[in-house]
């Protein structure tokens, strides 16, 4: 076999044509090039160490905005994408409830807000709605899109955040308070608080009023349908206000209070799932990070074994291509030894794949189901079953019935508010008439 043929065979081994013979250090450079990658993701705000901004003085009740943190959206991923991210559909479904609840806790710790709750996607009756989309999450990195819009339709925030974790992030975590990616949650909370501080007291009061009248207009469109209108900038503005002693508004406020009752019940479920999930979720992420560190160590070992073998083969080929006399035996030994080292490196890489499969097996153990909820209304207890969204739909159906009984007319059925979502109907709890 001529030296040129051996050189071409080396190119096949390295996965690329080499053209003419090159020096050994050039082979090393080509092998190393495949390991070089970017460390940032375009379009994302890289999160650094960020303490949370806490309000330094008590905020008057009239200046507090209630916040609804919507259940996180988790786009479907292909099997290949799931494997690449190191996650599973079950984990992502669990994260869709874990993430908003931890953001809720973080916002509450900042003391900038009124009531902060996790709300179903259909609930729009809050002063400020915060939505999020989880693009990537594992023990090493999280990529989260966050958007916040107030009741008037004004956009407060629309940003993509990225945070990366190291072993140190898993030290001193506190269930319900300090999470592995706490800096990301603090950053989101600080961004929202910063925007709120830019508003005038009149603007804050306007948001609260719009939120109240939107709810009233949905339940009694004949009475309150013309209290709000859309301004030139597309935002909702207040045209007039109801009287202080308006009896219909008092009924609507009672309906609103009942809706909040179920939201409170729903948040108790979210909290239970969140706390139950904490330890297992953190351990999975920590284990994932350890496995990935081990994977990189193994890859580095395999890489240098492969480099050593390739250099031996390259040296042998160079000797023969260069027609250096009396080197046939030496080049043969180098090629044989180099091939053995390359095979050894491949074996190490196979062990890495076994570790990755173990992580996947652990990840697939996650899942989330909502238990039946028993709520009391008008002296009767009702059992709500199904998913969180299904139970919320049943609760809306109950509110609609109460509204019709108290006012004599039905709520608007096309507004996305209580009564608008068909439900199978809640059933009286056992022992109830």
C-alpha positions, 0 to 999 in steps of 0.5 A: 500500500502506497503512502498516498493511499494510507493518507486517504485512508486516514482521511476516511478515519477522521471523517473528512478528505485530507487532500495532500499530506499535512503535518501532525499538528494540523491533524490535531487541529482538525480533530479539535475543531469539532469540539469547539462550540458557542456558549451563548444562544442568540436572542436570549438575555443571559442571566447572571447573579441577580439578587431580588429587588424587594420593595423598601416601603409598604405600598398602599393597597390602591397601588397594588396590582394583582398578578396572574401567572399562567401555567407555562406553555411547553411546546411539543418536541420531537423524539430527537429534540427530547433526547438532545435536550435530555428531557421527556414529555412527562418532565416538561408537563411537570415543569409547566406547573413547577415554573409558574408556581416558583415565579409566583413565590418569587414575585410575592417575596419582592413585596411589589404586588397584591395577590399573586396566583397561578391561573389557568390559561382561560382566566384573564381577570387579573390586573397583570397577566404573566405568561411563559414558554419553556423552550429548554430545561435540564440540569445545565440550562434553562431557556424561558420566554416571558411576556407580561400584559396588563388588563388594558392591553399594555405590554410590560415585558417580552423577553427570552431568558437563559440561565446556566447551572453549575454544581455550586447552584445546587448548594443551599437551595431551599424548597419554595424559596431558592431554586437552582435557577433562582437568578432567572426568576429574580431577573424576571421579578426585577424587570416587572417591578422596574416597569411598575415603578415607571407608572404613575399612581393614576396609571396603576389605578386605571389598570385596576379599574379596567380589570374590574370593569372587564369582569363586570362587562363579561357578566352583565354586558347589557349593563356594563358593555359600554363602560370601556372602549379601545383607544387609538393605541389599541389599549382599553380605556375607561369611559365611565364608572358605575355608581358606588351603590350599584346593586348589580356591581355588588352581585358581580363582585360576589361572583368574582369573589367566588371565582377567586375562591376556586383559584385559591383552591387550585393554588393549594393543589399547585403548591402541593404538587410543587412541594412534592416535586421539589426533591425529586426534580432537583435530584434529577437535575443534579444527577443530569449535571453530574452525568453530563460532566462525566460525559464530557470527561469521557469524551475528552478522554476518548478525544485524546485517545483518538488524537494519539492514535491519529497522530501515530497513524499520521506519523507513519503515513508521513514517513512513507509519503516522504519516502524516508528510507528504512522506516517501513517497520516503524511506520507499520508499528505506528499504524497498528498502535494508532489503530488500537488507541482509536478503538479504545477511544470509541469504546469509552464513547460507548460507555458515555451513551450508557450513562445518557440512557440511564438519565433518560430512564430516570427522567421518564418516571415523572408525571402529574395528575390532579386529584379531585377537588371538593369545593363549597358553594351556597352551603353545598359541597361539589366534587370537581374531577379531571385535569386542572383545566377541566375542573376550572371549566366545571367551576365556571359552570357553577358560577354561571348558574349562580349568576343566572339565579341572582341576576335573572340573565345569563353571562356573555358566553363568548368572552372567555370568562366564567360560563363561556367554557362548556363543562360536564358539570360538577357533581355534589360531593358524597352525602350532598343532596 
